[in-house]
Amino acid sequence: MQSMRIGIFLVSAFLMLAGNAWADQSDPRLAGLFNQLSKARSPVEAGVLTIQIGELWRASGSDTTDLLMDRAAASVEQQDYDTGLKLLNAVIQIKPAYGEVYFRRAELFLLMDSTEQAAADLAKAVSLEPRDFRAHVLIARIADDAGQSAAALQAYRRALAINPSMEAVLKRAGELMMLEKDRTTL
């Protein structure tokens, strides 16, 4: 059974990579993938769909943009945050309607402890791609870390409405629901 799941995953990943030459958050294939994600019956199925969605989001339609994004990711991985930030800023200058760059820059800002800048980029990412469950999760975590449990719960719920298979998010949302319930009964 496990080998069959791995085989399905590899075939799906190959088909997805073979067919996404020029895509981004406006790719028409995303609607079907999000529909399937909302109905995924297993973590493996949800994982495959999440990977496919992520690949479509990352494919900017520009070789230059893709190269800069790859170099930014490599810089961040090497903890060269200044270079990563410069590269992501360059992508924003080239392709300001590319939602993925705002999400990636928000992640970098969080690594740099620049929460306000991260929140602004996450808001921009969500304005460009309202289905970006990753951005909703980070918005929730920022609110959660700030002690704003109601706002965090609302953002976690938005993320789960898009991708209900995120177990850690589901668990934290449940914990926050209990906290909010306790607050209202006091």
N, C-alpha and C positions, 0 to 999 in steps of 0.2 A: 504494500500500500504506500509506504514511504517513497519507494523508488518511482511509483507511478506519479505521485505528487511532484517529485523533483523533475520528472520528465515533462509533465504538464507545464511546470514553471519555466523550464528551459525553452520549450516550444513557444510558449506565450511571449517570453522575453525576446526570442529571435524574431518572431513575427512583428512584434512591436518595434524593435530596433530597425528592422528592414523597411518599415513603412512610415517612418516619421521624419523624413528628410527636412521638411520645412514646416514647423509647427510652433505653436505657443499657446497662450491661454485662450486664444480665439479658435483653436482647432476644432472643427465640427465633430471629431471623434470623441472629444471629451464628454459630450452629453451622454452618449451611450455608456462610456466607462463609469461615469458618476451614477448612472441609473443602476448598473450592475453592482457598483460598490455599495450602494444603499441596501442591496438585497443579498450581499455576500453571505454565504452560509458557513464559512469557516475562516479562521485567521489566515490560512494559506491562500485561499481565494482572494481575500481582501488584500493580502500582501502583494499578490501578482498585479491586481488592479491598481494598487497604490504606486507600484513601480512604473506601470504603463503611464499613469497620469503624470507622474514626476518626469518621465522622459519627454512627454509632450510639452510640459511646462518649460523644461530646460532647452528644448530645441527652438532657438530664437528666430531662425530663418536667415541669419547672417553669420557667415564664417568668421568675420572679425569679432562680432559680439560673442560667439561661442568660444573663440580663442581667448578673449579677455576674461570671460567667465571661468574658463578652465585655469588660467593663470592666477586669477584671484583665489580660486579654491585651493590651488597649490600653495599660494602664499599664506593663506589662513592656516592650512594644515601645518606649515612650517612655523607658525606663530609669528609671521611677519605681517602683522595687522595693518601697519601703515601702507605697505605696498598693496595689500588686498583691498584696502579702502580706496586707494587711488585708482586701482583698476575697476572697481565697481562704480566709482564716480564717473569714470570714462564711459562705461557702458550706459549709464543713465544719460549722459550727454548725447550719445549716439542713438539710443533707442529708449526714449523716456516713457513709452507706453508698454514696456516689457515688464510684466509683473514679477517675474522670477528674480530680477536683479534687486528689487526692493526687499523681497523676502530674504535673500542672501545677505544683503547689507544689514538688515535688521538683526540677523543672527550674529554678524560680525560686531555690530554695536553692542549686543548683549555680552559678547566675549570681552569687549572693551569697557564694560560697566557703564555704557551710555544708554540708560534705559529710556530716557525721553526721546532720543533720536531713534532708537529701535521702535518705540511705539508709533512714532510718526511714519516710519517706513512700513510698518505692519499695516497701518491704516491705508497707506497708498497701495500696498499689495492687495489688500481686500477690496479696495475701490476698483482696481483693475481686474481682479479675479475673485469675486465674492465666494467662490467654492473652495478657496484655498484653506483647507482644514488645518494645515500646518500653521498658517498665520493666525487663525483663530485660537489655536492651542497656545501659541506664544503670547498672544494678547491676554489670554486667561492666566497664564503663568505670571506675567507681569502684574496683573491685578491681584492675583493670589499672594504674590510676594509682598505687595504693598498693603496687604490686609484688607483688600476690598473684595470680600468673599461674594457678595451679590453680583458684582461686575464679572468676577472670575467665573462664577457659575453660569452666567448668561453666555459668556464667550465659549465655555466648554460645551454648553448645549448647542450652540451654533456649529461647533466643530463636529459634534456627535450626530447632528442632523445630516451632515454631509458624509461623514465616515463613522458609522456606528460600531465599527470593529476595533476601535482603539481602546484596549482593555485598561491601560493605566489612566487614560483620560476618563473613562467610564467610572473607574474606582474613585478618582479624585472628585468628580462631579457628585457622586453619591455621598462622599464625605462632606462636601460643601452643602449639599441639600440637608443633611442631618444638622449641620451647624446652623444653617439658616432657620430650620424648623425649631431648633432649641432656642434661638434668639427671639423668635416670634411668640413662643409660649411662655417666655419669662415675664 
